[in-house]
């Protein structure tokens, strides 16, 4: 029996086990920093939604008014509607209104029924315009428009100026951000955690819901051209914003 061969084989086997053991130690020691790094990168985060609101006065009136004419022939009523509408538009332009535009033109037959038989008895034409004007001047202009030939006030709503809305949107976003931060602080402090940093921000926008719109629709005749001024009172407008913050802790 070759004892040297047996002993060499046992020695080689022992070396292999030592080598494997050392390799395992090196692997474990090299993976521990990686695992620790991965653990650190797995952030715990809290997502909160903040809401902000800013209320501003409405200083402008959005007015819709028009002319409606009825007559025997389509040409007759169309010409009369055009004449009156031109006078109304000229007046409105002279008052330096904003965003003046035509919002509707129509010419339709007027029917009557006799013994269940439909027949045309005339025509109706209308022309509607809309514009913006400072609220304190809206009532006077409506009265003047009626005297100039307007026969309908289809509606009026109140809005803030574009500049006021832009500033209100910025303030609403600030309030929404502060609200989200306060919510996160309240939750984390209750649970014994400390907020670290904001890792994600989502701005959900700042919207301007329309202010309450009063119902104002009237048809005027010559008797409406009185000296009494139509009172117009504005309202307030709200601008809302929401912000989502993702905060690590």
C-alpha positions in Angstrom: 0.0 0.0 0.0 1.3 3.4 -1.0 0.9 5.4 2.2 2.3 8.5 0.6 -0.4 8.5 -2.0 -3.1 8.0 0.6 -1.7 10.8 2.8 -1.4 13.1 -0.2 -5.0 12.5 -1.2 -6.2 13.3 2.3 -4.1 16.4 2.4 -5.5 17.5 -1.0 -9.0 16.9 0.3 -8.3 18.9 3.4 -6.9 21.8 1.3 -10.0 21.7 -0.9 -12.3 22.0 2.1 -10.2 24.9 3.5 -10.3 26.6 0.1 -14.1 26.2 -0.1 -14.5 27.6 3.5 -12.3 30.5 2.7 -14.2 31.2 -0.5 -17.5 31.1 1.4 -16.1 33.6 3.9 -15.0 35.9 1.1 -18.5 35.7 -0.6 -20.3 36.4 2.7 -18.1 39.4 3.5 -18.4 40.8 0.0 -22.2 40.5 -0.2 -22.9 42.1 3.2 -22.1 45.6 2.0 -24.3 45.0 -1.0 -27.2 43.8 1.1 -26.8 46.7 3.5 -26.7 49.1 0.5 -29.9 47.5 -0.9 -31.5 47.8 2.4 -30.7 51.5 2.5 -32.0 52.0 -1.0 -35.4 50.5 -0.1 -36.8 53.7 1.3 -39.9 53.8 3.4 -42.2 56.5 2.0 -45.5 58.2 2.9 -47.7 59.7 0.3 -50.0 62.6 1.3 -52.4 64.8 -0.6 -52.6 68.4 0.2 -55.4 70.8 -0.7 -55.4 74.6 -0.9 -58.1 77.1 -1.6 -58.0 80.9 -2.3 -61.0 83.1 -2.5 -60.9 86.2 -4.6 -63.5 88.8 -5.5 -65.1 88.8 -9.0 -64.6 92.2 -10.6 -65.8 91.5 -14.1 -69.3 90.6 -15.4 -69.6 88.2 -18.3 -72.7 89.4 -20.2 -74.7 87.8 -22.9 -77.4 89.9 -24.7 -79.0 90.0 -28.0 -81.6 91.2 -30.5 -84.6 89.3 -31.6 -87.0 90.5 -34.4 -90.1 88.9 -35.8 -91.8 89.8 -39.1 -93.6 88.6 -42.2 -90.6 87.9 -44.5 -87.2 86.4 -43.8 -85.4 89.3 -45.6 -87.3 91.9 -43.5 -86.5 90.4 -40.1 -82.9 89.6 -41.1 -82.3 93.2 -42.1 -84.0 94.6 -39.0 -82.0 92.3 -36.8 -78.8 93.3 -38.5 -79.6 97.0 -38.1 -80.4 96.7 -34.4 -77.5 94.4 -33.7 -75.1 96.8 -35.4 -76.3 99.6 -33.2 -75.9 97.5 -30.0 -72.4 96.3 -31.0 -71.3 99.8 -31.8 -72.5 100.9 -28.4 -70.7 98.0 -26.6 -67.5 98.7 -28.5 -67.6 102.3 -27.5 -67.6 101.3 -23.8 -64.3 99.5 -24.1 -65.5 96.0 -23.1 -63.3 92.9 -23.2 -63.6 89.7 -25.2 -66.5 90.9 -27.3 -67.7 88.2 -29.7 -70.8 86.9 -31.5 -72.1 83.8 -29.8 -75.3 83.1 -31.9 -77.1 84.0 -35.1 -80.4 82.5 -36.1 -83.2 82.9 -38.6 -86.1 80.6 -38.2 -89.7 80.3 -39.5 -92.6 80.9 -37.2 -95.4 78.3 -37.5 -99.0 78.3 -36.6 -101.4 75.3 -36.6 -104.9 75.5 -37.9 -107.0 72.3 -37.9 -103.8 70.4 -37.4 -102.3 71.9 -40.5 -98.9 73.6 -40.1 -98.1 76.8 -42.0 -95.6 79.5 -41.8 -96.9 82.8 -40.5 -93.6 84.7 -40.3 -89.9 84.6 -39.4 -87.8 85.3 -36.3 -84.2 86.4 -36.4 -81.8 86.8 -33.5 -78.2 87.9 -33.0 -76.4 87.3 -29.6 -73.1 88.8 -28.4 -71.1 88.3 -25.2 -68.5 90.4 -23.5 -66.8 91.3 -20.3 -67.1 94.6 -18.5 -66.2 95.8 -14.9 -69.2 94.9 -12.7 -69.6 98.5 -11.5 -70.4 99.5 -15.1 -72.5 96.5 -16.2 -75.9 97.8 -15.1 -75.5 101.1 -16.9 -74.4 99.4 -20.1 -77.3 97.0 -20.0 -79.7 99.9 -19.8 -78.0 101.7 -22.7 -78.0 98.5 -24.8 -81.7 98.1 -24.4 -82.2 101.7 -25.5 -80.0 101.0 -28.5 -82.1 98.0 -29.6 -81.3 95.0 -27.5 -84.4 92.9 -26.6 -82.8 90.1 -24.7 -80.4 89.7 -21.7 -79.6 86.0 -21.9 -77.5 85.8 -18.8 -74.7 87.3 -16.7 -72.0 85.6 -14.6 -69.1 87.1 -12.6 -65.4 86.3 -13.0 -62.2 87.6 -11.6 -59.5 89.1 -13.8 -56.9 86.9 -15.4 -54.1 88.5 -13.3 -56.1 87.9 -10.0 -56.7 84.2 -11.0 -53.0 83.6 -11.7 -52.0 85.0 -8.3 -54.7 83.0 -6.6 -53.5 79.8 -8.3 -50.0 80.4 -6.9 -51.3 81.0 -3.4 -53.5 77.9 -3.6 -50.6 75.8 -4.6 -48.6 77.1 -1.7 -51.4 76.3 0.7 -51.8 72.8 -0.8 -48.1 72.1 -0.3 -48.1 73.3 3.3 -51.2 71.2 4.0 -49.5 68.1 2.7 -46.4 68.7 4.8 -48.5 69.3 7.9 -50.4 66.0 7.3 -47.2 64.1 6.9 -45.6 65.6 10.0 -48.7 64.7 12.1 -48.8 61.1 10.9 -45.1 60.4 11.2 -44.7 62.1 14.6 -47.6 60.1 16.0 -45.9 56.9 14.9 -42.5 57.9 16.2 -40.8 58.6 12.9 -39.1 61.6 11.5 -39.6 62.9 7.9 -36.4 62.9 5.9 -36.9 64.3 2.4 -39.4 64.7 -0.3 -38.7 62.1 -3.0 -41.5 62.9 -5.4 -43.9 65.8 -6.1 -47.1 65.7 -8.1 -49.0 68.9 -8.8 -52.6 68.1 -9.6 -53.3 71.6 -10.9 -55.1 74.6 -9.7 -58.7 74.9 -11.0 -61.1 77.8 -10.9 -64.7 76.5 -10.4 -67.2 79.0 -11.9 -68.8 81.3 -9.4 -72.5 81.0 -8.7 -74.4 82.2 -11.7 -77.5 84.2 -11.2 -80.5 83.5 -13.4 -81.0 86.6 -15.4 -83.0 86.3 -18.6 -85.4 89.1 -19.7 -87.1 90.4 -22.8 -87.6 94.1 -23.2 -90.1 96.3 -24.9 -90.2 100.0 -25.2 -91.6 100.2 -21.7 -88.2 98.9 -20.4 -86.3 101.9 -21.6 -86.8 103.7 -18.3 -84.3 105.8 -16.5 -83.9 103.4 -13.6 -80.5 101.8 -13.6 -80.2 98.0 -13.4 -78.4 97.0 -10.2 -75.6 94.5 -10.7 -73.8 93.0 -7.7 -70.8 90.7 -8.1 -69.7 87.7 -6.0 -66.6 85.8 -5.1 -64.6 83.1 -6.9 -62.7 80.2 -5.4 -59.4 78.8 -6.8 -58.5 75.3 -5.7 -55.2 73.3 -5.9 -54.0 69.8 -4.9 -50.5 68.6 -4.4 -49.2 65.1 -3.7 -46.0 64.6 -1.8 -44.0 61.4 -1.3 -41.8 61.8 1.8 -39.2 59.3 3.0 -38.9 58.5 6.7 
